[in-house]
Amino acid sequence: MGYIPPHALHNLKKYKYQGVDKSILSNYVLNPYWNWLVERWPKWVAPNTITFCGFVLVMLNFATMLYYDPAYLTEKGGATGPPQWIYFTWAAGLFLYQSFDAIDGKQARRTGMAGPLGEMFDHGCDAMNTTLEVILASQALNLGRSWWTVASQIATLANFYLTTWEEYHTGQLYLGVFSGPIEGILIIVVIFVVTGFRGPSFWDQGILTITGLEKVGWISETVPDVCLNVAFMMFGAVGLAFNIVTSYSNVYKSRRQSGQSPFTPLLYLLPFPATVLLQIFWLSHPSVGDSAIIYSSSLVPFLCAWGLMFAHQVGRVILAHVTKTEFPLFDPTWTWSLIGALDVNLPRILGRPPIIQTSPGRLHLFVLATLFISLASYARFVTLVISDITEYLGIACFTVRKRDEGGHWTSPTKARWNKVDRVVKAENGKIH
């Protein structure tokens, strides 16, 4: 065993997924489609394989963005790509990712593979997808190298952290009438489709201009004609506020029902704003209006490193949930960001130049090193956790296999039929 404490391993067998989905779209529109889709997959395909296939599609979307716009200039910065048809492939890839993400649990129940490994694997892919979609959606919205892209990253990660924090304290995954995994993803799909038809510059138009309301005197005099992409950011802020209230309301009710303090969980919200402030401190060098990272090709690797550290952070929270261990308040992966933020801001703190990031080139190399270290750290976490869970529960990650009582690998279906055969033979007095 390498990552999960030995005393917590037995809790893996007690784990049982609990979820609440109040989405109208999910229950009445998408669920019939998902039920049809899961039947198209053979029962010998493992649920984690389906999840991973969806994530590969998102990675392909991200790869095309890097190919056509490696510097992340976007159209407003002078980028000549990607061609508009690419955005349709991003829409298709993301929609299929959502579909595969929705049916992996159904496939787990079909194959008898439901358990904590699926929860960990599903949330791990979701956590990484969150940052990748921020980068892709900001490119499609023509936000590019701006604080708006950073704000989008913060809001999206905040929603994910809230959901994970809520699940830890309530014991169930709660999806409201409007949630990121359902409505949020579909909105981004629509953004990709619109961009495919109209191009990224479409989103720079004022919302009053595009709707024709600028011709209405009293509206144009009282309502600012903000750009469509900025209006979308404002809508996201409202959604975040709504989710904060909803998540805490659910935690409050759950804690009161169990006779526990409803205010103690608020302490476990602090790690997220603390890490956000740390990243903003780093990004604000040499000034907020002239960020050396945001307004350079370092932005994408910086956001990816941030996303991987976040995935490690929430991965440990989910692990604590399925093993019933203490909530992790501190994550060591943030130490590297702390070093970067302090080093680059030495002129503000001590009045002396940075020690490591002494030039734009060295700053870029340090950001790339941060990306490499965060990737290695998260890969180590994923590998060890998968190894611990599969070894202890006697299951495979990417195949529909389990160990029988004799330690031999077999499919769950075969194992169930073998058990039935033994019972029948015993009843006939033929077993020996």
Disulfide bonds with the S-S distance in Angstrom:
none
